[in-house]
Amino acid sequence: MTDLLSYVSVDECLSNYLISKVKKMSLIVQKFGGTSVADVEKIRAAARKAIRAQQAGHRVVMVVSAMGKNTDGLLDLASQVSDTPPAREMDMLLSTGEQVSVALVAMAIHELGSKAISLTGGQIGMKTDNSFSKARIQSISTERIERLLDDGNIVVAAGFQGIDDDLNITTLGRGGSDTTAVALAAVLGADACEIYTDVDGVYTTDPRLLPEARRVDVISYDEMLELASLGAGVMHNRSIEFAKKFGVPIHVRSSFSDTEGTMIVAEPESRMQPVSGAAMTASEARVTVLGVPDVPGKSKQIFAAIANRKIAVDMVVQNIGKEGRADISFTVPRSELKDTLDAVDSVLDQVGAHRVTHDDEVSKVSVVGLNMASQTNVAAKMFRALADAGVNIQMITTSEIKISTLVARADASTALRAVHQAFGLHSRPEDAKTWDQIKAERGGRADVDVLVSRLRDDALEALTLTGISVTENQARITIHGVPDQSGIAAEMFEIIGDAGIFVDMIVQGNDGEGTATSISFTVDATTIDQGVEVARQIQEKHSMGDVQSCGQIAKVTVSGIGLRSHTHVATKLFDQLAAAEINVEMINTSELQVNAVIQSQHLETATNRLREAFSDSLR
C-alpha cells in the first residue's frame, strides 16, 4: 500500500471491520443509480431513504451515480468537440456528472434536517490504477469516512470514479457506481450493501422482455455473476466479483417502492431447481478464425492480441481439427467487433490461419443454475425447447453452472421465452428459501473468516483464483459434418441422457458460412463406448461426417473471481501450455472458470506450470 492521501493499511481495514462487529455498530451502504436521482423529487426521495436508515440506528454511506441522462449529454458534448478525445480528458469530463449528484443529494439531506457531506472519489480515498475509462480499484482510505460518520453525517460518495498515483481522475467503466458501493461496503465492514434501482429486485430474466419473469428472493453470487456477464442489467459483474470476494451481502431494491427485493449472497434460492435464471445478450458478434494450425501456441497468439486491447472474450469454442487444422470461434460485444477484427488480422499471418469470418447479427441465450452440474439432461432440455420453437443453434458452450447458445438475433426473443418456459422459471421452486431462513441456518454468524483472508490482498480488485484443478479419466467424442439446422443437438443429447451418460463439456463451433459444423462433448472414460454408439446412431440417421473419439484426455480448470474482467487469464493459460508444447484440444470459458482439454500424458506438466504461473493470484 502507498502513503498517498494517508491510505490505511489492510490490517487497519480489518481492524475497522472487527471493531464494528464487536461494538454491534450497524453500517449500511446505499447506492442510487442514475434513474433514482434523475430529478429533484427523486433526489429528495433518495435523501429520505438514507435519513430513515440513519434514524433506525444505522450509520449510512450513500453512493450516487450521475443524474439520469447526464452522462449521455457529456458524451455528446465530447463528440462535438473531438472525434477522438484523449481518455484522460474523457474521465475528467464524465466524473463531473457524479459531482453534481452528490452535492444535490447532500443539499437535500440538509434541507430535510439531517447532516450530510458529499465527497468525490478522490476525497473518499478511492485509489485506482491509471487505466482511464476502465480503472481498477487498488485501495480505499476509510479514515475520513469513519470520522464523518462518527460525527453524525450521512456520507454521500461519488460512484464510478477514483484517482491514480499522479492524482489524475479516473473512472471505473460500466457499472462503476455498483463497484464503488460494494467496495466501500467491503472495506467499511458494512452489514449490507443496498442497491436502489428502477426494478424491485433480480428476476429470472429481464421482465421488460418477458412479463412472466419472476422476482427471486435469493440468488447466489455465482449465479448472479454469470447472469450479469450475460446482460442482466440489474448489476455489473465487477461489483458481484467484489461481493463474492469479500463476502458482502447485496440487497437489490426498488427506489420507488418498499418491496423487499432480492438478496445476493453465497447460497442459492433452491437446492433442487437446476436452472435459476435465463438471459439474452442481444448485441453480440461472432468471430471465427478458420484453418488454425492444430499445434501448441496458436490459440495463445490469437487471444493475446485481443487481450492486449482489453476486450473481454466470452463464448470460446476450439473444436477438434481435421487435416492438422482447427477452427476457433468466439464472441465479443458487438461494439468491440472492429477492434477485435483488427487485433486478429494483426496476427493472422503469424498464426498461419486461412482467414477470418464474422457475424454481428447474433445473440446469446443462456441458462444459469448452481445445481445443474449434478443433474443430467439439462442441456438436452434446453436444446429441445429451442428446437420446438424453431430456433437454430449456431454455437454451444457449457460450464459447471451455465449453458450458452448463439442464435440469430431475429430468433433471440423467441429463444429466451422458450427456455424460460421449459424450466418453469415463472414458478417459485417448492424448496425455495428466503434470506431470513438462510441466515437462521447460518446460525447468525457473520462470514468474518472470509473477509479476514481476502482483505489481505495488496490490490482490492486484483485477480483472485480459487484453485487449479484437474478432471482425469475423461473421454472426448466429436461428430463432424453436423447439419446447420435446428433440432440436431436436442436429439443427440436426449439420446445421450436417456442412455444415462453424464456429459461434462459441450462445444459446437460455427464456420460462419452456413455449412456443416462439428459438435464435441466430454464424458467419463468408462462410458466412451456408449457415447460413441450414440454418436454413430445420430451420424447415420442424418448422414453426417465421421465420428472421432479419444479415451485418454483430461480437463485442466483455472477457477476464480474475475476471470472475464481480467482478460489475461486465458492468455496466460494458453501461454504456459504452449511453452510446454502441450496442444489444447477443446476450450470453454465462463465467468468462473477457464477449461482446457489436453492429452492425459501432459496433465502433470500442465498442472505444475499453471500453479507456478498463477501462484501470486491463488489463495
N, C-alpha and C positions, 0 to 999 in steps of 0.2 A: 504494500500500500504506500502511496506517496503522502507527503505532508501538505499537499495542495489544499488550501482552504480548510486546514485542520481536519482532514478526513479521519474519522475514527477507525481504529483497527477492527479486525474481525472479532477479536476477543471482547472488545468493548461492545460491539453489536450484540454479541452473545450474552454478555452480562446484562445489557438493557433488556433483552428478551426474558432471561431468567428472573431478573428482579421484578419485572412487570407481572410475571406469573405468580411469584411468591406473594406480592402485595395484592393480588387479585385485581389489578388495575385494568379495566377493560378499555381497549382501544380499537376503534373501527376506522378503516379506510373506506371512503365512499368515492366512487368515480362516476362522473356525469359526462356523458358523451355530447357531441355537438347538437343533436336533436333535443337533448334535455336542457340545454341552455340557449336555445335558438332565439328567444326574445325575452323581453323584460319580465313577463309573467312567469315564464318557465324558470328564469333565473331566481325569481322570488320563491318559486315552489321548491327548487333545489336548496335554497338557503333554509327554508322552513324544515326540510327533511334533516338537514345537518343539525339545526337547533334542537329539534325534537330528540335526536340521538344523544346530544350533549345533556339535555335536561333529564334523560333517562339514566344518566350516570356514566356515559361513555366519554372518553377523550376522542376527538374527531379530527381526522385529516381528510380533506376533500381533494380530489384530483380532477381537474376540469379541462375539457377539450375546447377548441375554438368554436365559436358560435355558428351553428347551422352551416350555411354555405360559405362562410368566411374564407376558408382555405381555398375553395374553388375560385373565389374572387381574386385572391392573391396570386394564384397560378395564372389566371387570365391576364392580370396586370404584367406579370413577368414575361409572358409570351408576347405581349405588345411591345415590350422594351427590347427583348433579345430572343433570338431563335435558339441559342444555346447558352443560357445563363450559367455562370460558374456555380458549382454545387455548394460551395461555402456561402455564397450570397443568397442562394435559394433557402438555405437553412436559416440564415439571418432574417429573411423576409417571412418565411412561414411561421417562425416561432412567435411573431408578433400577435398572431391570432389568439393563442392561449394567454398571452399577457393581457389582452383586452378582457377576456372572460374572467380570469381570476380576480382582476381588480373590481369588475362589476359585481361578482358574487360576494366578495368581501364587503363592498359597499352595502349590498342588500342585507347581509347579516347584521351589520352595524345599524341599519335603518330599522331592523326588527328587534333591536335591543340587546343583541349579544356582541361579544368581542370576536374579531377575526383579523387575520393578517394574510395578505397574498404574497406568494413567493414565486419567482421564476425557477426554471430548472437549475440554473447556476446557484441561485440563492438557497436552494434546498441541498446543495452539495451533490448533485447528480453528475458524477464524473463518467465520461464515456471515452471510447477511442475516437479517432478522427476520421471515421468513415462517414463523411457527410451524406445525409439523407437515409443512411442505413446504420447509424451508430449503435454500438453495443455498450451496455452498462458495465462499468468496471467496479465502481464503489459508490456508496451513498453516505454522506455525513448525516448523522441523526442528532447531533448536539443542539443545533439551533431549533430544530423542530421540537425536540423534547422540552427545551426551555420555554418555547412559546406555548406549548400545551400545558405545561405546569403553571403558567401564568393565566390560564383560563381561556386561551384563544382557541377558536376553530382555525386550523391552518389550511389555507386554500392554495394548493400547489399546482403549478402549470404542468400538464401532462405533455408527453411527446418530445421533450427537449432536455438537453443537458449541456455540459461544457467539456472540452477536452483539455489536455495538459497546457495548451497555449491560450486557454480561456476563450477559444472560439466557441460560438454557439453551434450545437449540433442537434439534429433531430433523429428520432429513433425509427422513422419509417412507418409503414402501415400498421395500425393497431398500437401505435406508440403510447397512447394515453392508458390503455389497458395494461401495457407492460410497466409503465411508471407506477400505476396503482398497486399492482401485485408486488413489485419490487419494494416499494415503501412498506407494504404490509409485512413483507418478509423481514426486513432489517429492523422494523419497529416492534416486531413480535405481536402484531395485531391479532385479535381474536377472529376476525373475519375481514374479507375484502368484499364490499358490496359494489357490484357493477350495475349502475342505473342506466337503462337504455330505453328504446322505444318499443321493446317487446317485453313480455312479462315472464321470461324465462327461456330455457332451452327446449326446443321442440324436436320431435322425432324426425322432422325435416322442416324445411322453410315453410311456415304457414301461409306465406304470400304466394307460394307455388301450389301447395296442396292444403285446402281449407280443413281437411280431415286430420291434419297433423295434430299430435297430442303433446301437451307440455309434460315434461318429466319432472318428478320431484328431486331425483338424484341422478347424477351421471358421473362416471369415473374420469379421472384425469386422462387416462389413456384413450378412452372413447372420445372425449372432447378434443384431445389433441388431433386425432385423426379427422374428426368432423370439421374442426377449424381449418385444417390444411386442405380440406375438400371444398371449402367455400361457405361453410356455415358462418354467417356474418355476425353472430352474436358476440364472439370473441376471437381475437387473433391468436395464432398458435404460440407465438413467443411468450405471451402472458401466461398461457397454460403451462408451458415449459417451466417458467419461473415458479408457478404454484406447485407443480409436482416436485420440483427440485427441493423446495423449502417447506413443503407440507402446509401451504396456505389454503384454508377453506375459502372458496369463492362463492358468493351469493349473487346470482344474476336476478335482478328485479326490475320492475317497471317504474319509470319516472313518473307515470301518470296514474298509478293505482297502488293499492296496498296488497296486491296479490303476493302470496308467499314466494313465488319464483322457483328457481332451481339451485340446488347446491352442487358444486363441482368439488368432489373430494376423491379419496383413493378408491372407495368402494363403488360398485355399480348398483343400479336400482334393483336389478334382478339377478339371481344366480342361475336361473334356468333359461331365460329367453336368449336365443343365440344371437339375435340382432337387436340393437338398441336404437339405431338411427340409420337414416339414409340421406344421401346428399348428392347434389348435382353441381358440378363445376362447369358453368356454361361456356366460358370463353377460354378454351384450351386450344393448343396446337400440337400436332403430332409430327415428329421429325423421325425419319428412318434413314440410316446410313447403310447402303446396300453393298454387299460384297466385301465385307471387312475380313482381312486375313485372319483365320482362326488360329492365332498364335498368341502367346503371352504378351501383354503390354498394350494391345491396340485399344481396348476399352479405356484404359488409363489415359491415353493420349487424347481421346475424344472428350472425356469428361473433365480432364484437367483444363482444357481450353475453355470449356463452358464455365467451370467453377471460377476461373480467373476473372470472369466478368460478373461474379456473384449472382449468377442466375440459378434459381432453385429448380432442379430437375425433379419431376415427380415419377410417373409410371416409367419404369425402365425395364425393357424386355430384351435380353440377349438370348436367342434360342440356339439350338443345336444346328451347326452349319452342315453344308454338303459341299463336296469337292474342295475342301480346305478353306471355305469361306462361309461367313455367317452374316446375318442382318441384325442390326441393333436399332431398336425403336425406343423412343421416349417422348414424354410430353413436357411442355413448358407453358406458362401463361401466354395467351395469345399476344399480349402486349410486348412480350420479350422474344417473339419469334425471329424478328430481323436480326437482333444481336446474337441470338443462338445460331442462326444460319451463317452469319459472318464468322463466328467462332469455329464452327465445324469446317467451313470452307478453308479456313486458315491452316488446318492440319490435314486436310483430305489427302493431299499428295503424300505427305509424310506417313500417314496411316496406310496408304496403299489401297483404299477402298474404291469401289467403282463410281458411285455417285450418291446424291442425297435427294430424297423426296420429302415433301411436307404437305400437310393439310391443316388449314386453320378454320375449317368448318366442322369441328368435332367438339363433343362434350364428354365429360367423365361422370358416370353414375356409379355410386359406391354404396355398400352397406358396411356397417361397423358394429362390432359387438365383442365384449370381453369374453363371452362364453363360446364363441364359435369354434375356437381351437379344439374343444373337447367334444364336438358334435359332428357327425357325418352328414352328408347330403346338403349342407348349407349352400355350397356353390351350385350344386345341381338345381336346387330350388330357385335360386336367383336366375340362373340361365334359362330355366323353364318359363319363369314369369316373363322374361324378355322375349323369348321365342313366341309364346302365346300372344304377346302384344305386337308381334310382327317386327320386332326391333333386332337388327343385325349387330352382332358384337364384332368390333374391329380389333380390339386388343383386350387382354386379360392379365391382371397381376393380382396376386394374393399375398397376404401376410398372416400373422397369428390372429389378428383381430379385424382384418379388412379384406374385402373383395372389391376390386375396382374394374370397371369395364369402360371401354371407349366406344362411343356410339356417334352416329351422325347428329349434328346439332339439332336438326329438324325433328329427331326422334327423342330428344333428351327428356322433355316433359312427360311423354308417354312412358318412357322407361322408368322414370322416377316414381310415377304413380303405380306402375305395375309391381315394382319390388316392394314399395311401401305396403301395398295391399297384401302381397304374397306372404309377408312376415307378420301380418296382423299388427302393425305398429300403431294403428289408431286405437288399440285397446290396451288398457293397463294390465301388465302381467299379474297373474294370481299371486306370485310371491314377491311383488314389488314392496320395497321398504322406504319409509320416509327417513329424513335426516335425523329426526329425534330417535327413531328406532336404531339407526346405525350408531348414534352417539351412545345410546344405552348399552349396546353390545360392546362398544369400546371400553365401557366402564368409566366414561367421563375423563379418560386420560388424554392429555394433550400429546401430540406427537413430538415431544421435546428432543428425543434422541435423533430423529430425522433432521431437525433443524440444526442441532449441535454439530452433527457431522458435516453438513453441507454449507454452513456459514463459514467454513474454514477455507473456502475457495479464495484465491487471490483476485479473481475477477468474477463478479456475481453472475454474469451471463456467459461464463465460459462453458465450453462443451463438457458435459458430464456423461461418461459412459458407465453403464451399469454392469457390463460384462462382455466377454468374448467367449462364445460357446460353440460347440460342435454338435452336429447330429450325425451319428455314424450309422452304418449298415443301411444306407439308402440305395434306392434304385431309381433310374430315370427312364421314362418311356416317351418317345417322340413319334408323332404321326405327321408325315409330310403330305403336302398336296391337299390340305383341308379346304373344301369349297368355302368361298367367302359369302356365306348365306346364313340366315337365322336358323336356329334350332339344332345345329350340329353339336355345339358344346353342351347344350342341355341334354340331348340324347346320350352323348358319350358319358357324362358324369352321373347321369341317372343309373345307367347300367353298372358303372363302377361302384356307385353307392349300394345298389341292390346286391352286388357281389360281396359286400362287407369289406371293401378295400378302403382304407383311410388314406386320403390324398393330402399331401402337405403343400408344396409349391405348385402353382399352375401358372404357366406363361403362354400367352398367344401373341405372336407378333403380327406385323402388317407391313407389306412391302409398299403400300401406298399406291398400287397400280390396279387394285381390284382383282388381282389374280389369286390363285390358291395360296394359302398360308400354312403355318405349322403350329401344332399345339404340343407342348411338353408338360409333363407333370412328374412329381416325385412321390414314391411310395416306400414303405418299409421293404427291405430287400427280400423278406420272406414271402411277399405277395407279388413278386415280379412276374411269375408265370401267369397268375390270374390276370394281372394288369395287361400283359402282352396279349393274352387271349381276347380280352375285351377290346383292346385297340384293333386287333385284326378283324373282329366282327364288324366294327364300325368302318374300318378301311374297305372291306369287301362290299358292304352294303352301299357305300357311297362312292365307290370306285376312286378311292384316294391313292396317294403315293405309298411309299414304303413305310414300314414301322421299324424304328430303331430302338434299342434298349441297351442299358448298361447297368450291371448289378454291383459295381464297385465304385460308388460315388459317396460323397459326404457333403454336408452343408456347413459352412462357416458363417457365423452370425455375429455382427457387431451390434449390440443393443445400447440404447442410451436416451438421453433427453436432449433434444435439439438437433437431431440428425439432419433434418431437412433444412433448417435455417443455417446450420454450419455446413456449407456446401462442399467442404474439403474432405469430409469423412469417406464418402465413396471413392474419391480420387486417391486418398491415401491407401485404402484397402487394395484398389487395383494396382497401385504403385508397388506395394510390398509383394503382392503375388507375382507381378511381372518381373521384379528383381530376382525372385527365386525361380523364375522360368516355370511358373505354375499357370496353366491355362484355365480360364473361367468358362465353364460350360453354360451356366444359366445364372441370371441375376434377377433379383427383385428387391424393391425398396419400399419402405413405409416411413411414417413419422417416427417410429420407434426402433426400426431395425434396417440394416443393410445385409442382405443374404447373398452368398456366392456358392454355387455348386461346383465342386472340383473333384478330381480323381482321389480316391481314398488313400492312395500311396503317398500323397503330398500333404496329408492332413496335419501331421505333427509339425512339419516345417512351417506350414501356413499359420498355424495357431501360435507358434512361438514368435514368428516375425510380427504378427499383428499385436500380440500382447506387449512386445517391446516397443513397437511404433506408437501405440496408444497409451503407454504407461502413465504419461502425465495427466491423462483425462480419466483414467479408471479410478473408481472409488471402491 
